[in-house]
């Protein structure tokens, strides 16, 4: 079908521009990775090891980040297939390394899914016959074109290598066996470079989009049969319109990187973006553009008490707390409360009004809120009786040193983050009234007599003891196992099908004698999947 390749090839055209600078602003200074692994929201165990790598390797990693996230994305639009594949695998390398060293839930997985649009059917081995195609002699124009493509490809790789060495001052120290790097450009020069290249990259995306639309239209003209042609034109119209609209919308947040380009965009793109902005179809995303925690990782630790003198720390499932507990691996789960606790620690509690509501619910002993802290309620220190008092302390956390046995973290107390309060405390009531969090009316009772409500309640009670990452990975592995079994059984089903074509069936025999011989040979061919296929072919 003419539009069969359109969704996969065009979808990235509408969002690839966003990738070009999605993470470029993550590391504004070369030594940033010496802080990143320790201060990110939810580190993994691998982040501890990455944090203790040599400084020169951290600097080189930042150089690689700039290369992959700024210089490589224009290759998404390259006419040479191998350049697009190189761009794909470079993105895969970066995203996999981020997944290994940090819990960014589904963000990196979404990026990997989007970049699969760079792959074609031949690379995915989706089209039969590509692996067994015999090499044939090519004409001299094709050979010349292949040679020019190879030379252009090598020129691109050479240009990337030269630019990396030149702009980051890479020098090999053979005596110390290190690679030194430094930025050889200023912030003003970088801004001028952005101003020069941002608008041309927009036109590059437009040209690529137009090319893909015209290619899809040409494939549609080759479709045979009016019914298939009608189906193809409907698909092409719907997907093409959606892709163009998404591309126009994505140009607005993409242009935020350079104010001059943002002001020169077509006003229609601004109006379309404003009309659908509440749907969040396209966003100016780029996590943590400024490095935090340079003097230590700020952490908020909640404490509860029955008498106001003896305090017990309330440990969360994923965020750092217990110094001897290793960082967890929660991808692709998004523990929103643990993430919000990281943001709350960056400022006073008044910047996070929800924190006052969290304290209130813990004092009330609300089980749904407790399960956000600990999915297994028995691990919550106040599961038998809610605490009388709750307070919060702010600490600075650092990764432990390699020589410290049994310790993943070390910490230092900084200040009181939230005062000690109890139910009915004037301080708590004032904060609730200030943030508009007072309960104005009792919650509406919901009927649990319906079959759907009972089924959902039973499902939740069965799954609640499981941690979300284990549940998600179990579902993903189950889907993968099903697909693997289907892939194993597919060749057997095709060969055993009575409609499966017999080898040599499409060729017209020169004589009836040759036809009989070919038929007997096809009948005698063994089928490892099914013995019934022999009978079927013999009846033919």
FENZITA-V43419 format. One record per backbone hydrogen bond with DSSP energy under -0.5 kcal/mol. CO is the residue of the C=O (numbers start at 0). NH is the residue of the N-H. Records with the same first field share a line. If there is no record, write none. Layout:
CO: NH / NH
This chain:
0: 3
2: 5 / 6
4: 8
5: 9
6: 10
7: 11
9: 13
10: 13 / 14
11: 14 / 15
14: 17 / 18
15: 19
17: 20
18: 21
20: 24
22: 25
25: 27
28: 31
29: 32
30: 33
31: 34 / 35
32: 36
34: 38
35: 39
41: 102
43: 46 / 47
44: 47 / 48
45: 49
46: 50
47: 51
49: 52
53: 56 / 57
54: 58
55: 59
56: 60
57: 61
58: 62
59: 63
60: 64
61: 65
62: 66
63: 67
64: 68
65: 69 / 70
66: 70 / 71
71: 74
72: 75
73: 76
74: 77
78: 80
79: 83
80: 84
81: 85
82: 86
83: 87
84: 88
85: 89
86: 90
87: 91
88: 92
89: 93
90: 94
91: 95
92: 96
93: 97
94: 98
95: 99
96: 100
97: 101
100: 43
101: 103
103: 106
105: 109
106: 110
107: 111
108: 112
109: 113
110: 114
111: 115
112: 115
113: 116
114: 117
115: 118
119: 123
120: 125 / 126
121: 124
125: 127
126: 129
129: 132
138: 142
139: 143
140: 144
141: 145
142: 146
143: 147
144: 148
145: 149
146: 150
147: 151
148: 152
149: 153
150: 154
151: 155
152: 156
153: 157
154: 158
155: 159
156: 160
157: 161
158: 162
159: 163
160: 164
161: 165
162: 166
163: 167
164: 169
165: 168
166: 183
167: 181
170: 172 / 179
171: 173
172: 176 / 177
177: 172
179: 170
185: 189
186: 190
187: 191
188: 192
189: 193
190: 194
191: 195
192: 196
193: 197
196: 200
197: 201
198: 202
199: 203
200: 204
201: 205
202: 206
203: 207
204: 208
205: 209
206: 210
207: 211
208: 212
209: 213
210: 214
211: 215
212: 216
213: 217
214: 218
215: 219
216: 220
217: 221
218: 221
219: 222
224: 228
225: 229
226: 230
227: 231
228: 232
229: 233
230: 234
231: 235
232: 236
233: 237
234: 238
235: 239
236: 240
237: 241
238: 242
239: 243
240: 244
241: 245
242: 246
243: 247
244: 248
245: 249
246: 250
247: 251
248: 251 / 252
249: 253
250: 254
252: 255
253: 256
254: 257 / 261
257: 260 / 261
258: 262
259: 263
260: 264
261: 264
265: 268 / 269
266: 270
267: 271
268: 272
269: 273
270: 274
271: 275
272: 276
275: 278 / 280
276: 279
282: 284
292: 295
295: 297
296: 396
298: 300 / 394
299: 301
300: 392
301: 313
302: 390
303: 311
304: 387 / 388
308: 310
311: 303
312: 314
313: 301
317: 327
321: 320 / 324
322: 407 / 408
327: 329
329: 332
332: 334
333: 335
334: 338
335: 339
336: 340
337: 341
338: 342
339: 343
340: 344
342: 345
343: 346
347: 350
348: 351
351: 354
352: 355 / 356
353: 357
354: 358
355: 359
356: 360
357: 361
358: 362
359: 363
360: 364 / 365
365: 369
366: 370
367: 371
368: 371 / 372
369: 372 / 373
372: 316
374: 376
375: 378
376: 379
379: 382
388: 304
389: 420
390: 302
391: 416 / 417
392: 300 / 394
393: 413 / 414
394: 298
395: 411
396: 296
397: 409
400: 403
402: 404
403: 406
407: 399
409: 397
411: 395
414: 393
416: 348
417: 391
420: 389
421: 424
424: 428
425: 429
426: 430
427: 431
428: 432
429: 433
430: 434
431: 436 / 437
432: 435
437: 439
449: 453
450: 454
451: 455
452: 456
453: 457
454: 458
455: 459
456: 460
457: 461
458: 462
459: 463
462: 465
466: 470
467: 471
468: 472
469: 473
470: 474
471: 475
472: 476
473: 477
474: 478
475: 479
476: 480
477: 481
478: 482
479: 483
480: 484
481: 485
482: 486
483: 487
484: 488
485: 489
486: 490
487: 491
488: 492
489: 493
490: 494
491: 495
492: 496
496: 499
501: 504
506: 508
510: 514
511: 515
512: 516
513: 517
514: 518
515: 519
516: 520
517: 521
518: 522
519: 523
520: 524
525: 527
530: 533 / 534
531: 535
532: 536
533: 537
534: 538
535: 539
